[in-house]
């Protein structure tokens, strides 16, 4: 597992089969610039699927898992730092 710290405006490609874990992601805006992105928030029953141009802001302090379907270009926008893990 690789852990990185991200800053406001971090952008990356999430290839199919790859996942990213965002720890305590409250207030983080997740933007899908290209492809399709699956988002699952810990202990929530409804997942989100974003298409290019869509975004969502995490409203709780729970962990969030991101995955490309099959891949996605993603940006994370926040005023604060977040910790992310790739698996």
N, C-alpha and C positions, 0 to 999 in steps of 0.2 A: 504494500500500500504506500502511495506517495501522498504526503501532506504538503499543501502549499497555503500561503496566506495571500488573499486577493485584495486588491484595492478597487476603489470606485472605477467603473468602466472597464473592468477586465473582460476580455473577449477571447473565446477559444472555440475549437471544433470538437464536438463530442461524437466520436465514431460509433457506428452500430456495435452493440455488444459491450460498449464501455459504459460505466456508470460513474457518477460523481456524487459524493455525500457532502452536503453543506450542513455544518454543525450550527445549531441555534441561529437560524437564518432570519429572525424577525426583522421586518422592514426592508429586506433585500428585494429588489426588483429584478426579475428574471426575464430576459428578452430573447426571443427566438428570431434571429436575423435570416436564417435559411434552413430548409429542411423541416423536420418535425421533431418536437421535443416532448418527452413524457416526464411528468413531475408527480412525485408521490411524497406527501407530507406524513410523517410519523403519526400514527393513531388517528388518521382521518380516513373516512370511508370513500371519499370522492377524490379521484386523481384528476390531474389536468393534462390535456394534450394541446400543445401550442404549435401553430403553423407559423411560417415566415411572417413577421410583422406583429405577431401577438406578444403580449407580455402579461405577467402576473406579479403581484407584490405579496410576499409572504407575511401573513398577519399574525403569526404566533411565533413563539421562541422554540419551536420544534425543529428536529432534524428533517432535511429534505433530500430526496434522492432524485437525480436527473439521469435520463438516458435518451440517446438518440434513437429515432425510429425511421429509417435505419441510422441516420446521422443528422446532426444539427450544428449550426453555427450559433453560439450562445453568448450573450453578454450579461454580466452581473453588475448591477448598479446600486451602490449604497454609499452613504456618507461615512459608515464605519467599516472597519476591517472585518473579514469573516475568515473562518478556517474551512478549507475544503480538502477532501480526501478522494483520490482516484483509485478505483479497483478494477 
